[in-house]
């Protein structure tokens, strides 16, 4: 069960669509699908060395009310104060297979 009081953050679920330009190059366009209330908890931060510089990956565990059609092809937009961060969805679990709560693991996208 997910109590309404634990849903303190607003997140926006986004979906991607691809277009081909005049030079036959593909570009991605992200569109907002829905803004929902969520419980957002940081669970891990890992460091890796890539291209001779350290990279830090932040992983969040997000819980939202069940929503049909959400897949790992979507992404999450999270606005905190004046900063906006985008997260790639790593996994989605239907808690208890009861279609009430989705548990999402998402990693920060460094753009």
Contact map, one row per residue, 1 for C-alpha under 8 A:
111000000000000000000000000000000000000000000000000000000000000000000000000000000000000000000000000110000000000
111101000000000000000000000000000000000000000000000000000000000010000000000000000000000000000000000010000000000
111111100000000000000000000000000000000000000000000000000000000000000000000000000000000000000000000000000000000
011111100000000000000000000000000000000000000000000000000000000000000000000000000000000000000000000000000000000
001111110000000000000000000000000000000000000000000000000000000000000000000000000000000000000000000000000000000
011111110000000000000000000000000000011000000000000000000000000000000000000000000000000000000000000000000000000
001111111000000000000000000000000000111000000000000000000000000100000000000000000000000000000000000000000000000
000011111100000000000000000000000000111100000000000000000000000000000000000000000000000000000000000000000000000
000000111110000000000000000000000000111100000000000000000000000000000000000000000000000000000000000000000000000
000000011111000000000000000000000011110000000000000000000000000000000000000001100000000000000000000000000000000
000000001111100000000000000000000011110000000000000000000000000000000000000111100000000000000000000000000000000
000000000111110000000000000000011111000000000000000000000000000000000000000111000000000000000000000000000000000
000000000011111000000000000000011111000000000000000000000000000000000000011110000000000000000000000000000000000
000000000001111100000000000001111100000000000000000000000000000000000000011110000000000000000000000000000000000
000000000000111110000000000001111000000000000000000000000000000000000000111000000000000000000000000000000000000
000000000000011111000000000111100000000000000000000000000000000000000000110000000000000000000000000000000000000
000000000000001111100000000111100000000000000000000000000000000000000000000000000000000000000000000000000000000
000000000000000111110000011110000000000000000000000000000000000000000000000000000000000000000000000000000000000
000000000000000011111000011110000000000000000000000000000000000000000000000000000000000000000000000000000000000
000000000000000001111111111000000000000000000000000000000000000000000000000000000000000000000000000000000000000
000000000000000000111111111000000000000000000000000000000000000000000000000000000000000000000000000000000000000
000000000000000000011111100000000000000000000000000000000000000000000000000000000000000000000000000000000000000
000000000000000000011111100000000000000000000000000000000000000000000000000000000000000000000000000000000000000
000000000000000000011111110000000000000000000000000000000000000000000000000000000000000000000000000000000000000
000000000000000000011111111000000000000000000000000000000000000000000000000000000000000000000000000000000000000
000000000000000001111001111100000000000000000000000000000000000000000000000000000000000000000000000000000000000
000000000000000001111000111110000000000000000000000000000000000000000000000000000000000000000000000000000000000
000000000000000111100000011111000000000000000000000000000000000000000000000000000000000000000000000000000000000
000000000000000111100000001111100000000000000000000000000000000000000000000000000000000000000000000000000000000
000000000000011110000000000111110000000000000000000000000000000000000000000000000000000000000000000000000000000
000000000000011110000000000011111000000000000000000000000000000000000000000000000000000000000000000000000000000
000000000001111000000000000001111110000000000000000000000000000000000000000000000000000000000000000000000000000
000000000001111000000000000000111110000000000000000000000000000000000000000000000000000000000000000000000000000
000000000001110000000000000000011111000000000000000000000000000000000000000000000000000000000000000000000000000
000000000111100000000000000000011111100000000000000000000000000000000000000000000000000000000000000000000000000
000000000111100000000000000000000111110000000000000000000000000100000000000000000000000000000000000000000000000
000000111110000000000000000000000011111000000000000000000000000100000000000000000000000000000000000000000000000
000001111110000000000000000000000001111100000000000000000000011110000000000000000000000000000000000000000000000
000001111000000000000000000000000000111110000000000000000000011100000000000000000000000000000000000000000000000
000000011000000000000000000000000000011111000000000000000001111000000000000000000000000000000000000000000000000
000000000000000000000000000000000000001111100000000000000001110000000000000000000000000000000000000000000000000
000000000000000000000000000000000000000111110000000000000111100000000000000000000000000000000000000000000000000
000000000000000000000000000000000000000011111000000000000111100000000000000000000000000000000000000000000000000
000000000000000000000000000000000000000001111100000000000111000000000000000000000000000000000000000000000000000
000000000000000000000000000000000000000000111110000000011110000000000000000000000000000000000000000000000000000
000000000000000000000000000000000000000000011111000000011100000000000000000000000000000000000000000000000000000
000000000000000000000000000000000000000000001111100001111000000000000000000000000000000000000000000000000000000
000000000000000000000000000000000000000000000111110001110000000000000000000000000000000000000000000000000000000
000000000000000000000000000000000000000000000011111111100000000000000000000000000000000000000000000000000000000
000000000000000000000000000000000000000000000001111111100000000000000000000000000000000000000000000000000000000
000000000000000000000000000000000000000000000000111110000000000000000000000000000000000000000000000000000000000
000000000000000000000000000000000000000000000000111111000000000000000000000000000000000000000000000000000000000
000000000000000000000000000000000000000000000000111111100000000000000000000000000000000000000000000000000000000
000000000000000000000000000000000000000000000011110111110000000000000000000000000000000000000000000000000000000
000000000000000000000000000000000000000000000011110011111000000000000000000000000000000000000000000000000000000
000000000000000000000000000000000000000000001111000001111100000000000000000000000000000000000000000000000000000
000000000000000000000000000000000000000000001110000000111110000000000000000000000000000000000000000000000011000
000000000000000000000000000000000000000001111100000000011111000000000000000000000000000000000000000000000011000
000000000000000000000000000000000000000001111000000000001111100000000000000000000000000000000000000000001111000
000000000000000000000000000000000000000111110000000000000111110000000000000000000000000000000000000000011110000
000000000000000000000000000000000000000111100000000000000011111000000000000000000000000000000000000000111100000
000000000000000000000000000000000000011110000000000000000001111100000000000000000000000000000000000000111100000
000000000000000000000000000000000000011100000000000000000000111110000000000000000000000000000000000011110000000
000000100000000000000000000000000001111000000000000000000000011111000000000000000000000000000000000011100000000
010000000000000000000000000000000000010000000000000000000000001111100000000000000000000000000000000111000000000
000000000000000000000000000000000000000000000000000000000000000111110000000000000000000000000100001111000000000
000000000000000000000000000000000000000000000000000000000000000011111100000000000000000000000000001001000000000
000000000000000000000000000000000000000000000000000000000000000001111100000000000000000000000000000000000000000
000000000000000000000000000000000000000000000000000000000000000000111110000000000000000000000000000000000000000
000000000000000000000000000000000000000000000000000000000000000000111111010000000000000000000000000000000000000
000000000000000000000000000000000000000000000000000000000000000000001111110000000000000010010000000000000000000
000000000000000000000000000000000000000000000000000000000000000000000111111000000000000111110000000000000000000
000000000000001100000000000000000000000000000000000000000000000000000011111000000000000010000000000000000000000
000000000000111100000000000000000000000000000000000000000000000000000111111100000000000110000000000000000000000
000000000000111000000000000000000000000000000000000000000000000000000001111110000000011110000000000000000000000
000000000011110000000000000000000000000000000000000000000000000000000000011111000000011110000000000000000100000
000000000011110000000000000000000000000000000000000000000000000000000000001111100001111000000000000000000000000
000000000111000000000000000000000000000000000000000000000000000000000000000111110001111000000000000000000000000
000000000110000000000000000000000000000000000000000000000000000000000000000011111111100000000000000000000000000
000000000000000000000000000000000000000000000000000000000000000000000000000001111111000000000000000000000000000
000000000000000000000000000000000000000000000000000000000000000000000000000000111110000000000000000000000000000
000000000000000000000000000000000000000000000000000000000000000000000000000000111111000000000000000000000000000
000000000000000000000000000000000000000000000000000000000000000000000000000000111111100000000000000000000000000
000000000000000000000000000000000000000000000000000000000000000000000000000011110111110000000000000000000000000
000000000000000000000000000000000000000000000000000000000000000000000000000011100011111000000000000000000001100
000000000000000000000000000000000000000000000000000000000000000000000000001111000001111100000000000000000001110
000000000000000000000000000000000000000000000000000000000000000000000000001111000000111110000000000000000111100
000000000000000000000000000000000000000000000000000000000000000000000001011100000000011111000000000000000111100
000000000000000000000000000000000000000000000000000000000000000000000011111100000000001111110000000000011110000
000000000000000000000000000000000000000000000000000000000000000000000001000000000000000111110000000000011110000
000000000000000000000000000000000000000000000000000000000000000000000001000000000000000011111000000000011100000
000000000000000000000000000000000000000000000000000000000000000000000011000000000000000011111100000001111000000
000000000000000000000000000000000000000000000000000000000000000000000000000000000000000000111110000001110000000
000000000000000000000000000000000000000000000000000000000000000001000000000000000000000000011111111111100000000
000000000000000000000000000000000000000000000000000000000000000000000000000000000000000000001111111111100000000
000000000000000000000000000000000000000000000000000000000000000000000000000000000000000000000111111000000000000
000000000000000000000000000000000000000000000000000000000000000000000000000000000000000000000111111000000000000
000000000000000000000000000000000000000000000000000000000000000000000000000000000000000000000111111110000000000
000000000000000000000000000000000000000000000000000000000000000001100000000000000000000000000111111111000000000
100000000000000000000000000000000000000000000000000000000000000011000000000000000000000000000110011111000000000
110000000000000000000000000000000000000000000000000000000000001111000000000000000000000000000110011111100000000
000000000000000000000000000000000000000000000000000000000000001111100000000000000000000000011110001111110000000
000000000000000000000000000000000000000000000000000000000000111100000000000000000000000000011110000011111000000
000000000000000000000000000000000000000000000000000000000001111000000000000000000000000011111000000001111100000
000000000000000000000000000000000000000000000000000000000011110000000000000000000000000011110000000000111110000
000000000000000000000000000000000000000000000000000000000011110000000000000100000000001111100000000000011111000
000000000000000000000000000000000000000000000000000000001111000000000000000000000000001111000000000000001111100
000000000000000000000000000000000000000000000000000000001110000000000000000000000000111100000000000000000111110
000000000000000000000000000000000000000000000000000000000000000000000000000000000000111100000000000000000011111
000000000000000000000000000000000000000000000000000000000000000000000000000000000000010000000000000000000001111
000000000000000000000000000000000000000000000000000000000000000000000000000000000000000000000000000000000000111
